[in-house]
Amino acid sequence: MGVRATEIRKGQVIQHDGDLLLVTEYEHKTPGNLRAIINIKTKSLTSGSTSAMRLGSSDVLEVAYLDKKRVEYLYRESGSGNYIFMDSENYEQFELSEEFVGDKMLYVRENTQVEVSFHGATPVGVVLPPQVTLVVKEAENAVKGNTTSGVKKDAVLETGLKIKVPLHITVGDQVKVATETGEFQGRAN
């Protein structure tokens, strides 16, 4: 289904030249008495490359509709490095490559539920919750007297994710981490 360029929004997926593109930025300009100009930046869901498009208000784009399925991340295969998932509805297993999921799996523990977006039968992305809770496996010891506010130390979480945490966080603590930025959000109860 085609929609006008003025109706496209950030976060939508469009089909263009046989590729699925995620709209990452959207800017609508109307300079003086000229016609409207829509500038969008996109990221290819297949290759990961980014591009910019300049559109007129009357241009029509094809919106891709994606299905989101709740799946369980089971484990990472040791030989290929691929990630194995199981569909929660029909219990079928499928795998996604390390290149496909990227750094997103650093936020996901084994046997955890996530959403995978599909276009038809083809997976096009892993959708993470905005925040996850993970256990600290390694952390530097705090130095006595180093109590200046805002001081942070390195920590490694159970999935291998490396983040900066406040000095009072120790090994075994559960911490909340923002999946968008990778930043420490607080201690979990």
N, C-alpha and C positions, 0 to 999 in steps of 0.2 A: 504494500500500500504506500503510495507516494504522499509525502507531506511537504508543504512549502518550507523554505529555508528559515522563515521567521518563526516556525513552530518547533524547530529543533532545539533541544536543550542539552546541557552538560549531563553526561552520564548515559545518554542514549547510544544505541548501536545502530549504525547505518550500513547499508550495502552500497559499495561504490566500486566499479570496475572488477566485480567478482570477488571482492575482499570485504571482510567485516571490519568496520572501523568504529572504535569507541571515541565519542566526542569528549575531549578532555578540557577544552576551553571554548567559550562562546562569547562573541562580542558583536553587538548590533550598533552600527553607527549611521547617523543621518547628517552628513556634513552640509550645512547651509541649506540651500534650496535644491540640492542634488538628490538623487535616488538613494535609498537605503543600501548599505553595504553590510554584509554579514561575514565576519571572519571567524572561522572555526579551526581548532587544532585537533587532530585525530591521532589515535594510536591503533595500528593494525593488530587485531587479535590473533592473526596467524603468524606474522613475522616479527611483531614487536616494534616495527619502525614507526616513526612519527612523521606527520606531514601537516601542512597548513592549506586551507582552502579559502578562497574568496568568492562569495556567492552574492547574487542579487536577490531581492526580496521575492521575485517571482520564480526563482529556481526551485525545482522539485527534487527531493531526495527520497530514496527508498529506505524505510525504517525496518530493521531486522528485529523480529520478535524472538526472544530467548526464553527457553524453559529452564527453570531452576529446580534441581533435584537435591533432596537431602541425602547425603551419602556419609558413610563412615570411613575415615582414614584408618586402614588396618596396619600397614607396615611399609618399610622401604626395602626393596629387593637389593640384596648385597651385590650381586653380580652386575646387573645393568644400572643400578641406581634409580630405577623407576619407582614411583609411588603407587601402591595398590589400594584401591578404594572398593567399597561394596555399596551397591544401591540398597537403600533402606526398605524399599517397597518389594522388590523381587529377588533380593539377595544375590544378584549377579555381580561378579567382580570384574573390574576393569583397571587398567593401569594408565598413568599419565607420566610423561617423561620429566626429567629434572629441568630441562630447558623450558618446558611448558609451564610448570608451576613456579619456577624461579625461587625467590627467597620467601615466598609465602608460607612454605612448609616449616620454616623456623618458628612459626607462631602456633603450630598445631602438634599436639601430643598424639601418640598412637591411640587408636580406639576412640577418637573424638569425632563428633558430627560437624560437617561443614556443608556448604552448598556449592554445587558445580553447575555452571551455566552451560546449556546445550543449545546449539542451533541445529535443529533436526536431530540427528543421532550423533553429531560431532561435538565433543566438549570444547568450549571456547574460553573458559575461565573458572578460577576458584574464587568464591566469595567468602571472605572472612568476617567474623563479627568485629565490631569496632574496637573491642577490648578483650584480651584473654588473660587468664591467670596461670602462671607458670612457677615452678619451684627453682630457687637459686641453688645451683650445684657447686659453683666456685665463686669466691669473693675475696678480695684483698682484706687484710685486717686493718681496722681503723688505727691510726697513730694517735697516741695520747697527746692532747693539746691541739690537735688539728680540728678545731670545731668551728671554723669560720662558716657562716651560713652559706648554703649553696654549693659546698664542696661535694664532689661526687667521686665515686670509685668505680672501677670496672667490675662487672659480674658476668658470669656465664650461666645461662639458664638450662634446664633439663633437655631442651631441644637443640642446644648448641648456639642459641641466639646470644650475642654479646651486647650488653647495654650498660649505661651508666646509672648507678643507683646512689642514694644518700649513704653516708658513712654508717648509719645505724643498722643497715640491712646485713644479715649474716647468712651463712650457708644453711639451707633448710627452710628459709622464709618463703612464703608464697607472695608473689608480687603481681600487680596488674600492669599490663603493657599495652599501649595503643598500637594496633596493627597498622594504622596508616603511617605513623611516624617512627615507630620503634622506640618510643620514649617511655620511661618509667612513669606510672600514673599513681602509684601508692601501694601500700601493703594490703594484702587480702586478709580478711578475717579468718 
